[in-house]
């Protein structure tokens, strides 16, 4: 069959048997059969295994070309000696300090501490981010309830400050209310005239909580100064201090503090989400060249590839000034590299 023909399931099974053959010609036939399916992550893993472990250089070269159909043709590296069972393989880096950066080429040596730290860091659980988000929503709900409690009083206070009209009024009744939580509370009921169409105006009454000293100093019939709204006379107050104002101040301060905590909780939830999004992924060098420039700097150009978490093969290029590598050997194709990955559009070579 030609390389452009899509293999049948029987062809795939036959190719898997050919891959186990000791004859390199059989393994070459297997690669040719599977080549049209190179986009399948499982086939990619087969080709990678051949590229990294097959003893025949031609087989490794064919596997490399199958993986990187449009990429450059480079000689496959010599087979590496068998690694211990705990050694990290292609994919995400293991979280062990002993092998966090051993054998990994860093295009920027300054990333060594970051690589070691990220290799040892335990992945945060998604539950932590969800708990921060739930906490933010709960605090926001409590803050909204407090705002609803005090907002009408603050609106009336602002309107009276801006548009209030002062008139003379008089105390018409005094009363004391016993509160289980606040103790005794004192109230004065007052009345005042609003000049409307009637010759003598319209008498309007209101009630306000007052301090005990004002309650004791004022009796029925005593004069008080009343501020009211012309367009809504039912909104009024007398000049005496209202003890409930202090409660509104405290409730407002608490609401503001809760809103601030909401932003803190949202920030923590976002931070957890970012930490969950970022991960270390192991890749490998495709090609590497070093070029000295006119100023004497030595620029390393490195082409690398890696697998995203969903199995997509990404091939990119990175450059870095590395004057320390003028007299050292450049990394060969197949050398491990580390990529800090967030998404297919957000990642960087360490």
N, C-alpha and C positions, 0 to 999 in steps of 0.2 A: 504494500500500500504506500501511496505517496504521503509526504509530510502534511499536505493540505487537507487530506481526507480525515474526517472525524472517526476515530476508532470506535468500534462497537464494544459492548461489554465483554464479548468473547476475546477480542483483541487485547483489551486491558488485562484480562486474566492471563492470557498468554504472555504478555509483556512482563508481568510479575514473576512468572516462572523463569523467563529468560534472564531477569535481573539476578536470580540466584545461581545462574550458571557460572562456571569458572572460565568459560571461553569468552574473551573480550568481544568477539564478533556478536555473540548472543546479546551481550549487554548493550552494544551499540544499536542492535535492532530494537531492543526494548526502548531505548531513548527515542529512536525515530518514531516508534508507535505512539509514545506518550507525548511527544512534542506538541501536537495540536491542542492538548489539554493543559498547557503550561500555566494557564491562569488559575487552575484549580489549586487551592492551598495544599491539598494532599499530594498532588503531583510535584508541587514546588518542594515539599519536604523530601520526596524521593530524589529529585535532582540535587538538592543540597547535600543529602547524604552521600551521593555518588561523588559530588564535587569535593567533599571534604575527606572521604575515606577510601575511594576506589584506588587500588594500587597502580592501575594503568593510567599514565598521563593523558593518553588520547581520550579515554573515557571521561576523565575529569574535565578536559577541554570541551568535549561535547556537552557535558552536563552544564558547564558554565554558559555556553552559547544558548542552550535551551532555556536557562533561567533568564538571561539577558539577551533576548532576541535582537533588540535594537542597540545594545551596548557595545563597547569596544571589545575586540578580541584580544585577550591577554593570556599569557601562559598561566596555567593552573599551578598553584604551589605544590611543593612536594608534600606527600602525606605526613601529617604530624604524628609523633609517637603517641601511643595509647594514653589517654588521660585517665586519672583516677575517677571512680564512680561519682564522687561528689563534685567534680569540676563542672563549672557552668557551661552549657551548650548554647546554641543559637536560640535567641528569644530573650525573655526578660532576665536581667541580672539577678543572681541570688543575693539574699540579704545576709551576707557573712562578711565580717571585717577581714578575715584572713585572705579572701580572694576578691575583695571589692575592686581593686585596681591592678592586681597582678596580671601581667600579660596583656593589658589593654593599652592601646596607643592613645594618648591624649594630644589632640592637635594644639590645645592650649594647656600647658602644665599647671596654670593657675587653677584649673578645675579639679585638681587632684583631691583637695580637701572636700569640695562639694561632692565628688563621686564617692569618697569614703563615707561621708555623712549620710548621703542618700542610700547607699548600699546597706548601711546598718539600721536606718530608720524603719520602724515598723509602719506598715500601711495603716492609716487611720480608717476606722470603720465608718461605713455610710451612716450608721445609726447616730454617730456623734453629730454629724451635720444636720440630720433630721431633728435631733433634740434641740439644737440651737435654734433651728427655724421654728419649731413648736413653741419654744420659750419666747421668741420674738413676737409671735402671733398672740400669745397669752398676755404678754406685757402690753402690747398694742391695744388689746381688747379692754384691759383694765384702765389704761390711760384714756381711751375713748369714753368709757363710762364716767370717769371723773370729769372730763371736759363737758360732757352732757349735763352733769350735775351743776357745774358752776357757770357755764357759758351764758345762760339767760340773765343771771344776776350781773355778770360783767357787761353784758350788752346794755342793760338798763342803766348801770352806773355810767357807762360812757355816754349814753344819750343824754342823761341828766347833766353831765359835766359840759357837754357841748351845747345843748339846746334848752336846758332847764330854765324855768322862770320862778323867781322867788316871790312868795306871798306870805301874809300873816295867817297863822292858824291857831288852833287851841286844842288842848288835851280834853278828850271827852270820856276816856275810860282808861283805867289801869288794871293790869292783870299779871299774875305770877303763874308760870307753868313749871311743873316738877318733872324733870327729865331724869330717867334712870342713869344715863351716862354722863350728862352735863350738869346735873344738879338743878337748882332753881334758875329759871330764866325769866327776865322781866320784859314786859311789853307795854307800850303806850299806844292807845288808839287816839287819833287826832282827826280833825276836820278842817276844811278850808273852802273858800268860795272861789268858783271859776267863773269869770265874767263871760256869759254867753248871751243869747237873745233875751233871756228873762231880765227884768229890771234889776233884780237883786242878785242875779247870777244863779249858779247851781252849786249846792253844797256837796262836796265830795269827801269821803272818809278813807283813811288808810291806817295801817298798823305797822309798827316797827319795833324790833328788839332793841333794848337800850341797856347800858351798864347800870349796875345797882345804884351808883351815886346819882345818876340822872333820874332814875326811877324815884329815889327818895326825895330829890329836890323839886320835882314837878308833881303837881296835883291836878285834879279835874278843874278845867277852866283856865289853867295857866297858858300863857301865850307861847307859841313855838314858831320858828321859821320853817316854812315848807317850800321845797323845790319840786316842781312838777313839769310835765310836758304839755304844751298847749294842744298838740294833736292827740294826746292820750293821757288825760288827767289821772287815770287810774295808776299810772306810773309816777310815784312820788316818794319823797323821803323827808325826814326832819333833820335839823342840823346836828342832833345828838349822834354820838358814835354808835354804830351797830356792831355788837360783839361778833356777829356772824361774818363780818368782813375779814376778821383774822382767820376764821376757818376757811374762807374762800382763798386767802393767800396761801395757806398751807396745802390745801387741795390742789391749787394751781401749781405750786412748787413741786408737789409729788407727781403730778401729771407730766411736767417738764422732765423730771428725773427719769420717769418711766420711759418717755420717748427717747431720751438719751440712751437708756439701757437697751431699747429696741434696736437702735443703730449699732450698738456694741454686739448684740446677739446676731444681727444680720451680718455684721462684719466677720464674726467667728464662723457662721454658717458658710459664707462665701469663701473664707480661708480654707475650711475643711473641704469644700468642693474643689478648690484649686489644688489642694494637696492630693485629693483623690484623682484629679485629672492628670497630674504629673507623675511619670514613672520612668525608670531606667530601662532601656531596651538595648540589647546587644546587637551590633552590626559588624560589618567587616569591610576592610579596605578593598576597593576595586582597582585603583591605580593611584600612584603618588609620584609627584615630580617636585623638584626644588629648583628655583630660578633666582639667581642673584640679580639685583637691580643696579641702576647707575649709582645709587647712594650707598651701596655696599650691604644693603639688607638682603637677607635670604628668605624668600617667600616660598612656603610649602603649599602646593595645591594638591588637595586630596579628594578623590572621588570615592564615595562610600555608598553602601546599600544596607537596608535593614527591613525587617518585616513589621508592619504596624500590627496592633492587637487583633485587627480583623483579618489578618493574613495578606494584606496588600503589600507588594514589594515596592519600596521607595528607594530611588537612586538619586543622590544629590552630590554637590561639590562644595567644599569649604576651603578657604584660604587663611593662612596665618603666617605672620612674620616669625621665623624661628632661626635666629642667628646662631643658636646653640647647636643646630643640626648641620652646619656647614661642613663639618668633618665627620659626621656620623652617618650611619646607613639609614636610608629612608625605609619606612615600613613596607613590607612586601604585600602583594595581593593576598587576601585572606586573613591578614592581621586583624584581631578583634578591636573594635572601637565601641564607645559608649555613646548613646544618644539619649538626651533627656526629652521625653515625648509627652506632649499634651493632646495634640490632635494632628491630623494629616497636614494641617497648615501651620501648626505651631510646634516646632521642635528645634533642637540645636545639638550640634556635635560637640561633645565635651573634649 
